[in-house]
Amino acid sequence: MDAIVAQLKSLALTEALPLLFKVIGALLVWFVGRTVIGGFRRVLDMGLQRRQLDATLIRYIGSLFSGVLTVVLMVGILGLMGVETTSFAALIAAAGIAIGAAWSGLLANFAAGVFLLVLRPFRVGEEISAGGVVGIVQEIGLFVTTLDTSDNVRIAVGNNQMFSDNIINYSHHAHRKMTVKVPLVHGVDARVLMQALTDRMPSVPGVQAKPAPQVEVAEFTLQGPVLGVCIFCKPTEFNDVQANVGEAVVEILQLANYGVPFPAPAVAVPPQLAKAG
């Protein structure tokens, strides 16, 4: 019995006690390392905030920074405890390749989201057309961009699909041009209607005085000329101003006792003429 106790004491001194010291040292290194990483991340966040970068991009860079340093810290702790880190590093690399192959679509959206945040082709609150969707941007995420359409439907579009498509930003400039076409019939005095529309447009709510509204002949058709009423308005008021301009055009046409032009009737060709042709 005394021999067994002596062997246990010897085993505790040679094996258990050094292992205990390694575990305590590993925990100490872990807490100190995490504290240092947290301090570095706070410094990094403050530096990025001074550069006035997007909040989502700041969080992404901070998470990536702390994640990489945490992996390095874990590998260092395993090496401190005597674990072979070469095979562990190879295992991490193999897992990264497998995850990258399985999540290729997500990684493509992730990379496109970073480019959207850096290049800034649009911002939150702007109306855009991209990825087959037209709406107001609500959030630019790391994987999807969220938009609200004009009929109050929220749509999330993958960043890769949005970034690979043509992006139309309707809210980028201070004002937006609108053209409302007014078809006329032959024989109507177009100049009188053009002058009446030109005089009426400045008083329409939402129509900007500069650039000044213009009324011109946009095209000719078989039924008659087509007038183009061109005005400028704020991008955020486009839909409301479009409705106001439509009402003003109807008002002018009613005051002029103007009727809606109908398509020209089809002319039936006699069979004899058709054969002759």
WOPE-V546781 format. One line per field, one symbol per residue. phi: phi as a letter, one per 40 degrees, with the letter a starting at -180 (. if undefined). psi: psi as a letter, one per 30 degrees, with the letter a starting at -180 (. if undefined). burial: + if it has 16 or more other ideal C-beta (glycine too) atoms within 10 Angstrom, else -. A space follows every 50 residues. Layout:
# WOPE-V546781
phi = ???
psi = ???
burial = ???
This chain:
# WOPE-V546781
phi = .cccccccccccccbccccccccccccccccccccccccccccccccccc cfcccccccccccccccccccccccccccccgcccccccccccccccccc ccbdcccccccccccccccfcabcgccbbaggbbaccbabccbbbcbbcc cgbcbbbdccccccbcbbbcbcccbbcbbbcbcbbchccccccccccccc ccccdgcccbcccbbaccabbccicbcbcbbbacdcbdcccccccccccc ccccccfccccbcccccccddcccccc
psi = eeeeeeeeeeeeefeeeeeeeeeeeeeeeeeeeeeeeeeeeeeeeeeeee ghlkeeeeeeeeeeeeeeeeeeeeeeeeeeggkjfeeeeeeeeeeeeeee eeheeeeeeeeeeeeeeefhfllkflkljkggkkakkekjlfelkkkklf ghkkkjkkeeeefflkjjjfgelflkkkjkkjkllkfkjeeeeeeeeefe effkkfkkekkkkkkljelklefaljkjjklklkefgeeeeeeeeeeeee eeeefghklkklkkkkkkkkeeeeee.
burial = -------------------------+------+---+---+---+--+-- --++-+++-+++---+--+---++--+-------+--------------- -------+++-+++-++----+----++-++-+-+++--++++++++--- ----+-+++++++-----+++----+-+-+-+-+-----+--++-++--+ +--+-+++----+++--+------+++-+++++--+++--+--++--++- -++-------+----------------
